[in-house]
Amino acid sequence: MKRHSAFTLAQQALRGHKDWPQTWAKGTLKPKYDAVVIGGGGHGLATAYYLAKTHGITRVAVLEKGWIGGGNTGRNTTVIRSNYFYPESVALYDLALRLYEGLSRELNYNIMLSQRGMLIAAHTPAQMEICARIANAMQINGVDGRLMDAQEATRRVPLANQSADARYRLTGGIWQDRAGVARHDAVAWGYARAASALGVDIIENCEVIDIIVEAGCVTGVETTHGRVKTSALGLATAGATTGLTAPHGISLPIQTYALQAFVSEPVKPVLDTVLLYLGTGTYLSQSDKGELVIGGGLDRVPTHGKTGNLPMQEQIISGLLEMFPAFGQLKLLRQWAGVVDVVPDSSPILGPAGPKGLFLNCGWGTGGFKAIPAGGTLLAHMLATGGHHDISRPFDLTRFITGRLIDEAAGSGIAH
Ligand SMILES: Cc1cc2nc3c(=O)[nH]c(=O)nc-3n(C[C@H](O)[C@H](O)[C@H](O)COP(=O)(O)OP(=O)(O)OC[C@H]3O[C@@H](n4cnc5c(N)ncnc54)[C@H](O)[C@@H]3O)c2cc1C
């Protein structure tokens, strides 16, 4: 993989930036691969990278029906954190956070990781008790997290609405130092570049239409570019996963909903943490360009639409104005939605499903960006070894039969 120095950067600048090499090669689809990953989002690309790098399996294709990072990976609000409740979740999300911490160096690609800390803000004594419970669980699980009091919280977020008539005054909350944001496109592009350099074929505009199964084993996929043989198939297709598995009798407990986000016009620095209000579900951070990146809760009407709708926009923006009345003067520059794949216990599905050789990485719902390095590591492990990694085992599909759910919505009550 080509590494750049200050000298090559200056050289390119003097040449008018005309000679930059292609970041990843446009692969040509081959008739057969050792492993195929469907979905060129963060999870699919990370899987291909770790297959090649960790397991030495380089005859790998990533098949993407659109362009890489064009799904939820390029639509999210980029919050990364590991402030979960259950030990299984903490093991998963903290693995991801630790990998994120070294990722720019590992991929030689600046993912613009900014560990600016995150405050999950409480407003009542009851919410403070819930926060204390989560902070204690985090500490028991070995993750940096602590309860923050009202005084420190208001110091961290000086513009927060603490007026006498505020509906949700800050009483404190949970603080995680290592939480923050990373540039979403860069995560997809960095993994793509590194996987491509190791020999992985990344094929865009190539939709998988069906999975080919013979005698109970995966033998390949049918695509818009023709048939491809493989005996190890990974699905990293988020909300589209059910459409691929259902024809093979695999029914998944996934429901798809629209999740919206917004970006304001850029302003001078006003917020140097990630902030989420438990009272409204609205959360935000400020991008390096100065824009406020704003998100909120799910619209619980199942859909595959990517536009979003006015009732949720009003709810999220009124939550923002409750937090910061002054932001009522800002203009919104953009609004968009993504189709998120939500599972009843708000935890992902990782593991084998149906025919031998088929493995799933889906169900990340509103919070899978932060998990990309771990999701890729774990799916790569399953494709390479045919079995679970210790960290992925609790997230197996069988939990919906055994009842050993990992109900993070109930445990931590926070998404994104
Ligand atoms: C508005 C919004 C805000 C969010 N905020 C956060 C956040 O702050 N933090 C966080 O951690 N998470 C967040 N998320 C969730 C996060 O974006 C997702 O969980 C994560 O990006 C999922 O990554 P993925 O690789 O699984 O899916 P995707 O990025 O959606 O990739 C799946 C890919 O599969 C492709 N595909 C589907 N079917 C086929 C097929 N048949 N053949 C070929 N290709 C196919 C799609 O085109 C797509 O590119 C947010 C999501 C949204 C929508």
The ligand as an SDF file (V2000), in Angstrom:
LIG
                    3D

 53 58  0  0  0  0  0  0  0  0999 V2000
  -29.1860    8.8170   10.2240 C   0  0  0  0  0  0  0  0  0  0  0  0
  -28.3520    7.7290   10.8340 C   0  0  0  0  0  0  0  0  0  0  0  0
  -27.5460    8.0280   11.9190 C   0  0  0  0  0  0  0  0  0  0  0  0
  -26.7590    7.0180   12.4920 C   0  0  0  0  0  0  0  0  0  0  0  0
  -25.8780    7.3730   13.4650 N   0  0  0  0  0  0  0  0  0  0  0  0
  -25.0220    6.4620   13.9710 C   0  0  0  0  0  0  0  0  0  0  0  0
  -24.0300    6.8560   14.8970 C   0  0  0  0  0  0  0  0  0  0  0  0
  -23.8980    8.0280   15.2330 O   0  0  0  0  0  0  0  0  0  0  0  0
  -23.2000    5.8960   15.3870 N   0  0  0  0  0  0  0  0  0  0  0  0
  -23.2980    4.5900   15.0260 C   0  0  0  0  0  0  0  0  0  0  0  0
  -22.5540    3.7690   15.5420 O   0  0  0  0  0  0  0  0  0  0  0  0
  -24.2080    4.1910   14.0900 N   0  0  0  0  0  0  0  0  0  0  0  0
  -25.0670    5.0950   13.5480 C   0  0  0  0  0  0  0  0  0  0  0  0
  -25.9910    4.7210   12.6020 N   0  0  0  0  0  0  0  0  0  0  0  0
  -26.0740    3.3050   12.2050 C   0  0  0  0  0  0  0  0  0  0  0  0
  -24.9580    2.9330   11.2440 C   0  0  0  0  0  0  0  0  0  0  0  0
  -24.8970    3.8570   10.1880 O   0  0  0  0  0  0  0  0  0  0  0  0
  -25.1750    1.5330   10.6660 C   0  0  0  0  0  0  0  0  0  0  0  0
  -25.4870    0.6130   11.6870 O   0  0  0  0  0  0  0  0  0  0  0  0
  -23.9120    1.0420    9.9570 C   0  0  0  0  0  0  0  0  0  0  0  0
  -23.4510    2.0030    9.0400 O   0  0  0  0  0  0  0  0  0  0  0  0
  -24.1880   -0.2700    9.2580 C   0  0  0  0  0  0  0  0  0  0  0  0
  -23.1060   -0.5720    8.4170 O   0  0  0  0  0  0  0  0  0  0  0  0
  -23.2410   -1.7840    7.4110 P   0  0  0  0  0  0  0  0  0  0  0  0
  -21.9460   -1.9220    6.7210 O   0  0  0  0  0  0  0  0  0  0  0  0
  -23.7990   -2.9540    8.1420 O   0  0  0  0  0  0  0  0  0  0  0  0
  -24.4240   -1.3390    6.4340 O   0  0  0  0  0  0  0  0  0  0  0  0
  -24.4620   -0.3660    5.1880 P   0  0  0  0  0  0  0  0  0  0  0  0
  -23.4790    0.7440    5.3150 O   0  0  0  0  0  0  0  0  0  0  0  0
  -25.8870    0.0190    4.9910 O   0  0  0  0  0  0  0  0  0  0  0  0
  -23.9680   -1.2880    4.0110 O   0  0  0  0  0  0  0  0  0  0  0  0
  -24.7380   -2.3370    3.4700 C   0  0  0  0  0  0  0  0  0  0  0  0
  -24.4510   -2.3500    1.9950 C   0  0  0  0  0  0  0  0  0  0  0  0
  -25.0330   -3.5190    1.4190 O   0  0  0  0  0  0  0  0  0  0  0  0
  -25.4020   -3.1780    0.0990 C   0  0  0  0  0  0  0  0  0  0  0  0
  -26.3450   -4.2010   -0.3740 N   0  0  0  0  0  0  0  0  0  0  0  0
  -27.5680   -4.4830    0.1130 C   0  0  0  0  0  0  0  0  0  0  0  0
  -28.1350   -5.4870   -0.5730 N   0  0  0  0  0  0  0  0  0  0  0  0
  -27.2390   -5.8720   -1.5110 C   0  0  0  0  0  0  0  0  0  0  0  0
  -27.2430   -6.8690   -2.5140 C   0  0  0  0  0  0  0  0  0  0  0  0
  -28.2910   -7.6750   -2.7090 N   0  0  0  0  0  0  0  0  0  0  0  0
  -26.1470   -6.9870   -3.3150 N   0  0  0  0  0  0  0  0  0  0  0  0
  -25.0660   -6.1750   -3.1420 C   0  0  0  0  0  0  0  0  0  0  0  0
  -25.0310   -5.2100   -2.1980 N   0  0  0  0  0  0  0  0  0  0  0  0
  -26.0910   -5.0610   -1.3910 C   0  0  0  0  0  0  0  0  0  0  0  0
  -25.9970   -1.7880    0.2490 C   0  0  0  0  0  0  0  0  0  0  0  0
  -26.0360   -1.0980   -0.9870 O   0  0  0  0  0  0  0  0  0  0  0  0
  -25.0660   -1.1600    1.2580 C   0  0  0  0  0  0  0  0  0  0  0  0
  -24.0330   -0.4000    0.6640 O   0  0  0  0  0  0  0  0  0  0  0  0
  -26.8070    5.6900   12.0000 C   0  0  0  0  0  0  0  0  0  0  0  0
  -27.6250    5.3900   10.9090 C   0  0  0  0  0  0  0  0  0  0  0  0
  -28.3790    6.3910   10.3160 C   0  0  0  0  0  0  0  0  0  0  0  0
  -29.2300    6.0640    9.1340 C   0  0  0  0  0  0  0  0  0  0  0  0
  1  2  1  0
  2  3  1  0
  2 52  2  0
  3  4  2  0
  4  5  1  0
  4 50  1  0
  5  6  2  0
  6  7  1  0
  6 13  1  0
  7  8  2  0
  7  9  1  0
  9 10  1  0
 10 11  2  0
 10 12  1  0
 12 13  2  0
 13 14  1  0
 14 15  1  0
 14 50  1  0
 15 16  1  0
 16 17  1  0
 16 18  1  0
 18 19  1  0
 18 20  1  0
 20 21  1  0
 20 22  1  0
 22 23  1  0
 23 24  1  0
 24 25  2  0
 24 26  1  0
 24 27  1  0
 27 28  1  0
 28 29  2  0
 28 30  1  0
 28 31  1  0
 31 32  1  0
 32 33  1  0
 33 34  1  0
 33 48  1  0
 34 35  1  0
 35 36  1  0
 35 46  1  0
 36 37  1  0
 36 45  1  0
 37 38  2  0
 38 39  1  0
 39 40  1  0
 39 45  2  0
 40 41  1  0
 40 42  2  0
 42 43  1  0
 43 44  2  0
 44 45  1  0
 46 47  1  0
 46 48  1  0
 48 49  1  0
 50 51  2  0
 51 52  1  0
 52 53  1  0
M  END
$$$$
